[in-house]
């Protein structure tokens, strides 16, 4: 809650970065890896910068945010607005819709294939 920037420079492919969602909820801009789930969350929601995880790249990104208050504010605002996309009710509706479509698809087979 008191962080001004989230640094999440994972060196492996994160499937889904819940920590990015937590930062978004508080309007905290993110600097994260440019691959895997972190990249998708950050880029798709426009809540921060993605970099290849190296000290030099991270420092450059920090300086870019420090020197550009309007960009920082934009990322912060986007995070607070976009976190709504991940509310449980919306996620549940998405899953129900997906399962309904699958259940009505006559060609879709849930039986194990041996």
N, CA, C and O of each residue as an XYZ file, in Angstrom:
456
protein
N       0.824     -1.191      0.000
C       0.000      0.000      0.000
C       0.871      1.258      0.000
O       0.482      2.268     -0.587
N       2.019      1.218      0.634
C       2.853      2.411      0.731
C       3.950      2.454     -0.327
O       4.722      3.411     -0.382
N       4.023      1.428     -1.161
C       5.047      1.399     -2.217
C       4.686      2.380     -3.315
O       3.514      2.548     -3.652
N       5.694      3.022     -3.867
C       5.428      3.952     -4.959
C       5.593      3.283     -6.321
O       5.038      3.754     -7.313
N       6.352      2.189     -6.374
C       6.542      1.422     -7.610
C       6.735     -0.039     -7.219
O       7.408     -0.345     -6.235
N       6.136     -0.940     -8.002
C       6.378     -2.362     -7.802
C       7.431     -2.815     -8.802
O       7.274     -2.630    -10.008
N       8.495     -3.406     -8.297
C       9.503     -4.023     -9.159
C       9.286     -5.527     -9.117
O       9.337     -6.142     -8.052
N       9.045     -6.111    -10.273
C       8.842     -7.551    -10.353
C       9.588     -8.099    -11.566
O       8.978     -8.485    -12.564
N      10.916     -8.127    -11.466
C      11.734     -8.552    -12.603
C      11.997    -10.066    -12.618
O      13.147    -10.501    -12.561
N      10.933    -10.852    -12.693
C      11.089    -12.309    -12.688
C      11.992    -12.764    -13.830
O      11.955    -12.212    -14.929
N      12.782    -13.755    -13.552
C      13.685    -14.301    -14.571
C      13.125    -15.592    -15.163
O      13.771    -16.221    -16.001
N      11.921    -15.992    -14.729
C      11.252    -17.142    -15.328
C       9.846    -16.704    -15.730
O       9.372    -15.644    -15.322
N       9.199    -17.524    -16.524
C       7.872    -17.193    -17.027
C       6.822    -17.370    -15.948
O       6.488    -18.492    -15.567
N       6.310    -16.267    -15.464
C       5.224    -16.285    -14.491
C       3.936    -16.553    -15.266
O       3.660    -15.860    -16.245
N       3.148    -17.536    -14.855
C       1.899    -17.782    -15.573
C       0.881    -16.665    -15.364
O       0.146    -16.308    -16.284
N       0.840    -16.120    -14.156
C      -0.101    -15.039    -13.847
C       0.452    -14.308    -12.641
O       0.695    -14.916    -11.598
N       0.649    -13.025    -12.776
C       1.277    -12.257    -11.703
C       0.271    -11.591    -10.789
O      -0.092    -10.433    -10.993
N      -0.176    -12.313     -9.790
C      -1.152    -11.758     -8.848
C      -0.610    -10.487     -8.184
O      -1.376     -9.589     -7.836
N       0.697    -10.418     -8.014
C       1.302     -9.237     -7.391
C       1.051     -7.978     -8.245
O       0.952     -6.871     -7.715
N       0.951     -8.162     -9.558
C       0.637     -7.024    -10.432
C      -0.790     -6.549    -10.168
O      -1.045     -5.345    -10.134
N      -1.714     -7.477     -9.984
C      -3.094     -7.089     -9.670
C      -3.157     -6.355     -8.343
O      -3.894     -5.378     -8.207
N      -2.399     -6.813     -7.373
C      -2.368     -6.146     -6.069
C      -1.846     -4.721     -6.207
O      -2.371     -3.801     -5.579
N      -0.824     -4.539     -7.020
C      -0.297     -3.186     -7.250
C      -1.338     -2.321     -7.959
O      -1.531     -1.157     -7.608
N      -2.004     -2.897     -8.958
C      -3.035     -2.155     -9.683
C      -4.114     -1.647     -8.724
O      -4.571     -0.511     -8.849
N      -4.513     -2.477     -7.780
C      -5.579     -2.112     -6.841
C      -5.217     -0.875     -6.027
O      -6.098     -0.123     -5.610
N      -3.928     -0.663     -5.801
C      -3.480      0.492     -5.026
C      -2.982      1.634     -5.915
O      -2.511      2.656     -5.416
N      -3.088      1.455     -7.229
C      -2.617      2.492     -8.140
C      -1.107      2.610     -8.168
O      -0.565      3.690     -8.402
N      -0.425      1.495     -7.928
C       1.036      1.481     -7.918
C       1.558      1.028     -9.273
O       1.314     -0.114     -9.662
N       2.269      1.884    -10.010
C       2.846      1.473    -11.287
C       3.831      0.315    -11.107
O       4.433      0.140    -10.048
N       3.971     -0.466    -12.180
C       4.763     -1.691    -12.132
C       5.903     -1.635    -13.145
O       5.739     -1.147    -14.263
N       7.046     -2.140    -12.736
C       8.139     -2.425    -13.660
C       8.356     -3.926    -13.556
O       8.738     -4.441    -12.505
N       8.108     -4.620    -14.661
C       8.189     -6.072    -14.630
C       8.838     -6.642    -15.871
O       9.161     -5.925    -16.819
N       9.019     -7.944    -15.842
C       9.652     -8.654    -16.952
C       8.813     -8.562    -18.218
O       7.586     -8.481    -18.173
N       9.509     -8.576    -19.339
C       8.832     -8.434    -20.629
C       8.483     -9.786    -21.249
O       8.460     -9.925    -22.471
N       8.211    -10.780    -20.402
C       7.767    -12.079    -20.907
C       6.836    -12.727    -19.896
O       6.789    -12.342    -18.728
N       6.102    -13.713    -20.369
C       5.185    -14.433    -19.484
C       3.974    -13.616    -19.088
O       3.646    -12.615    -19.725
N       3.310    -14.056    -18.025
C       2.084    -13.432    -17.559
C       2.260    -11.997    -17.097
O       1.350    -11.179    -17.238
N       3.438    -11.683    -16.540
C       3.667    -10.297    -16.092
C       3.563     -9.333    -17.270
O       2.905     -8.296    -17.184
N       4.216     -9.686    -18.357
C       4.196     -8.845    -19.549
C       2.771     -8.619    -20.024
O       2.387     -7.496    -20.353
N       1.988     -9.694    -20.057
C       0.609     -9.569    -20.519
C      -0.204     -8.652    -19.613
O      -0.913     -7.772    -20.102
N      -0.111     -8.844    -18.311
C      -0.881     -8.010    -17.381
C      -0.473     -6.549    -17.442
O      -1.323     -5.659    -17.457
N       0.822     -6.306    -17.476
C       1.323     -4.932    -17.477
C       0.984     -4.238    -18.789
O       0.476     -3.117    -18.788
N       1.263     -4.898    -19.902
C       1.045     -4.289    -21.211
C      -0.425     -4.124    -21.532
O      -0.856     -3.067    -21.993
N      -1.204     -5.185    -21.284
C      -2.626     -5.168    -21.606
C      -3.363     -4.084    -20.825
O      -4.264     -3.433    -21.355
N      -2.984     -3.898    -19.588
C      -3.655     -2.922    -18.727
C      -2.966     -1.565    -18.705
O      -3.471     -0.619    -18.100
N      -1.828     -1.468    -19.355
C      -1.071     -0.211    -19.437
C      -0.825      0.379    -18.048
O      -1.135      1.538    -17.774
N      -0.250     -0.471    -17.177
C      -0.033     -0.077    -15.781
C       1.439      0.052    -15.411
O       1.771      0.199    -14.235
N       2.318     -0.001    -16.396
C       3.732      0.107    -16.080
C       4.601     -0.160    -17.282
O       4.157     -0.108    -18.429
N       5.849     -0.449    -16.987
C       6.849     -0.696    -18.019
C       7.327     -2.139    -17.937
O       7.455     -2.705    -16.852
N       7.586     -2.722    -19.098
C       8.158     -4.062    -19.118
C       9.576     -3.976    -19.670
O       9.851     -3.241    -20.619
N      10.458     -4.734    -19.058
C      11.866     -4.716    -19.444
C      12.432     -6.129    -19.377
O      11.917     -6.985    -18.657
N      13.487     -6.357    -20.131
C      14.245     -7.584    -19.926
C      14.913     -7.427    -18.561
O      15.532     -6.397    -18.294
N      14.795     -8.436    -17.693
C      15.268     -8.271    -16.308
C      16.793     -8.201    -16.174
O      17.478     -9.216    -16.047
N      17.288     -6.979    -16.208
C      18.706     -6.724    -15.930
C      18.783     -5.450    -15.098
O      17.877     -4.617    -15.146
N      19.840     -5.301    -14.351
C      19.983     -4.115    -13.487
C      19.895     -2.831    -14.292
O      19.223     -1.882    -13.886
N      20.567     -2.800    -15.423
C      20.588     -1.587    -16.241
C      19.187     -1.236    -16.739
O      18.782     -0.075    -16.681
N      18.452     -2.220    -17.221
C      17.102     -1.969    -17.726
C      16.157     -1.506    -16.622
O      15.322     -0.628    -16.836
N      16.293     -2.097    -15.454
C      15.434     -1.718    -14.332
C      15.721     -0.285    -13.895
O      14.797      0.487    -13.641
N      16.993      0.065    -13.808
C      17.362      1.435    -13.436
C      16.833      2.419    -14.470
O      16.295      3.467    -14.109
N      16.980      2.092    -15.757
C      16.468      2.971    -16.815
C      14.959      3.177    -16.679
O      14.460      4.291    -16.840
N      14.242      2.099    -16.382
C      12.785      2.198    -16.220
C      12.423      3.041    -14.993
O      11.494      3.847    -15.046
N      13.147      2.859    -13.905
C      12.912      3.667    -12.702
C      13.127      5.147    -12.991
O      12.325      5.989    -12.585
N      14.192      5.453    -13.680
C      14.487      6.846    -14.032
C      13.394      7.404    -14.936
O      12.969      8.547    -14.770
N      12.936      6.587    -15.902
C      11.875      7.041    -16.804
C      10.615      7.416    -16.019
O       9.995      8.442    -16.298
N      10.237      6.595    -15.047
C       9.050      6.914    -14.241
C       9.288      8.119    -13.341
O       8.404      8.959    -13.174
N      10.481      8.202    -12.760
C      10.809      9.321    -11.868
C      10.797     10.647    -12.632
O      10.321     11.663    -12.126
N      11.327     10.620    -13.852
C      11.443     11.846    -14.641
C      10.175     12.207    -15.413
O      10.118     13.255    -16.056
N       9.162     11.347    -15.351
C       7.954     11.596    -16.122
C       6.714     11.425    -15.234
O       6.047     10.392    -15.301
N       6.402     12.422    -14.409
C       5.271     12.325    -13.489
C       3.930     12.056    -14.190
O       3.070     11.374    -13.633
N       3.750     12.578    -15.392
C       2.476     12.344    -16.089
C       2.336     10.869    -16.489
O       1.230     10.329    -16.463
N       3.426     10.226    -16.852
C       3.399      8.794    -17.174
C       3.102      7.982    -15.915
O       2.324      7.029    -15.949
N       3.725      8.368    -14.813
C       3.481      7.707    -13.525
C       1.992      7.795    -13.163
O       1.380      6.800    -12.773
N       1.422      8.992    -13.295
C       0.010      9.194    -12.970
C      -0.896      8.390    -13.895
O      -1.909      7.843    -13.461
N      -0.525      8.323    -15.170
C      -1.308      7.547    -16.142
C      -1.330      6.072    -15.745
O      -2.394      5.453    -15.736
N      -0.173      5.504    -15.418
C      -0.102      4.098    -15.016
C      -0.911      3.868    -13.733
O      -1.615      2.866    -13.608
N      -0.806      4.781    -12.805
C      -1.540      4.670    -11.548
C      -3.048      4.676    -11.793
O      -3.776      3.834    -11.267
N      -3.498      5.617    -12.583
C      -4.926      5.726    -12.912
C      -5.404      4.483    -13.659
O      -6.472      3.953    -13.351
N      -4.633      4.016    -14.630
C      -5.012      2.824    -15.388
C      -5.152      1.606    -14.479
O      -6.061      0.795    -14.655
N      -4.262      1.484    -13.520
C      -4.330      0.353    -12.601
C      -5.617      0.347    -11.806
O      -6.283     -0.682    -11.693
N      -5.963      1.488    -11.259
C      -7.183      1.588    -10.448
C      -8.423      1.319    -11.307
O      -9.374      0.687    -10.846
N      -8.411      1.797    -12.549
C      -9.551      1.567    -13.443
C      -9.616      0.114    -13.910
O     -10.694     -0.481    -13.933
N      -8.483     -0.454    -14.278
C      -8.473     -1.772    -14.900
C      -8.582     -2.938    -13.924
O      -8.881     -4.055    -14.345
N      -8.349     -2.714    -12.646
C      -8.462     -3.811    -11.680
C      -9.895     -4.346    -11.665
O     -10.132     -5.499    -11.305
N     -10.833     -3.507    -12.053
C     -12.242     -3.916    -12.073
C     -12.480     -5.090    -13.017
O     -13.424     -5.858    -12.832
N     -11.636     -5.227    -14.014
C     -11.758     -6.343    -14.967
C     -11.569     -7.690    -14.279
O     -12.010     -8.719    -14.790
N     -10.925     -7.685    -13.141
C     -10.563     -8.927    -12.459
C     -11.411     -9.201    -11.218
O     -11.057    -10.044    -10.394
N     -12.524     -8.492    -11.089
C     -13.410     -8.736     -9.960
C     -13.976    -10.148    -10.066
O     -14.279    -10.608    -11.167
N     -14.125    -10.841     -8.937
C     -14.599    -12.234     -8.968
C     -15.894    -12.439     -9.752
O     -16.009    -13.414    -10.495
N     -16.873    -11.541     -9.604
C     -18.142    -11.704    -10.330
C     -17.928    -11.721    -11.834
O     -18.559    -12.501    -12.547
N     -17.031    -10.855    -12.322
C     -16.762    -10.809    -13.757
C     -16.026    -12.070    -14.210
O     -16.311    -12.606    -15.280
N     -15.098    -12.533    -13.411
C     -14.362    -13.751    -13.749
C     -15.322    -14.936    -13.763
O     -15.268    -15.760    -14.677
N     -16.205    -15.036    -12.757
C     -17.177    -16.132    -12.703
C     -18.090    -16.112    -13.926
O     -18.360    -17.156    -14.519
N     -18.562    -14.932    -14.300
C     -19.423    -14.827    -15.483
C     -18.691    -15.320    -16.729
O     -19.276    -15.993    -17.578
N     -17.423    -14.981    -16.828
C     -16.619    -15.428    -17.969
C     -16.540    -16.956    -17.992
O     -16.731    -17.570    -19.041
N     -16.261    -17.565    -16.849
C     -16.171    -19.024    -16.778
C     -17.516    -19.675    -17.084
O     -17.568    -20.673    -17.802
N     -18.593    -19.130    -16.554
C     -19.920    -19.697    -16.813
C     -20.224    -19.641    -18.304
O     -20.742    -20.600    -18.877
N     -19.906    -18.530    -18.920
C     -20.114    -18.386    -20.361
C     -19.284    -19.408    -21.133
O     -19.779    -20.045    -22.063
N     -18.040    -19.556    -20.749
C     -17.158    -20.521    -21.409
C     -17.697    -21.941    -21.255
O     -17.775    -22.682    -22.235
N     -18.068    -22.326    -20.034
C     -18.569    -23.674    -19.785
C     -19.888    -23.913    -20.524
O     -20.127    -25.014    -21.020
N     -20.732    -22.904    -20.599
C     -21.998    -23.026    -21.317
C     -21.744    -23.279    -22.798
O     -22.379    -24.142    -23.404
N     -20.819    -22.529    -23.373
C     -20.486    -22.732    -24.795
C     -19.916    -24.124    -25.021
O     -20.280    -24.796    -25.986
N     -19.028    -24.560    -24.140
C     -18.442    -25.894    -24.277
C     -19.505    -26.981    -24.149
O     -19.497    -27.954    -24.903
N     -20.409    -26.816    -23.203
C     -21.452    -27.819    -22.977
C     -22.397    -27.924    -24.163
O     -22.935    -28.998    -24.431
N     -22.606    -26.822    -24.878
C     -23.517    -26.845    -26.021
C     -22.825    -27.248    -27.321
O     -23.487    -27.422    -28.344
N     -21.523    -27.396    -27.293
C     -20.757    -27.785    -28.486
C     -20.802    -29.302    -28.623
O     -20.186    -30.021    -27.836
N     -21.528    -29.785    -29.622
C     -21.702    -31.226    -29.809
C     -20.389    -31.936    -30.134
O     -20.249    -33.129    -29.864
N     -19.435    -31.221    -30.706
C     -18.161    -31.835    -31.079
C     -17.152    -31.860    -29.951
O     -16.115    -32.516    -30.057
N     -17.444    -31.149    -28.869
C     -16.516    -31.104    -27.736
C     -16.726    -32.326    -26.867
O     -17.852    -32.604    -26.454
N     -15.661    -33.062    -26.580
C     -15.752    -34.307    -25.839
C     -14.937    -34.198    -24.563
O     -13.719    -34.025    -24.612
N     -15.602    -34.298    -23.422
C     -14.920    -34.235    -22.134
C     -14.384    -35.589    -21.684
O     -13.645    -35.677    -20.703
N     -14.758    -36.637    -22.402
C     -14.302    -37.984    -22.000
C     -12.804    -38.114    -22.243
O     -12.281    -37.599    -23.232
N     -12.113    -38.810    -21.330
C     -10.668    -39.020    -21.536
C     -10.415    -39.821    -22.797
O     -11.154    -40.752    -23.116
N      -9.392    -39.460    -23.492
C      -9.008    -40.162    -24.714
C      -7.865    -41.111    -24.410
O      -6.745    -40.680    -24.135
N      -8.150    -42.405    -24.460
C      -7.109    -43.422    -24.152
C      -6.624    -44.069    -25.430
O      -5.757    -44.942    -25.390
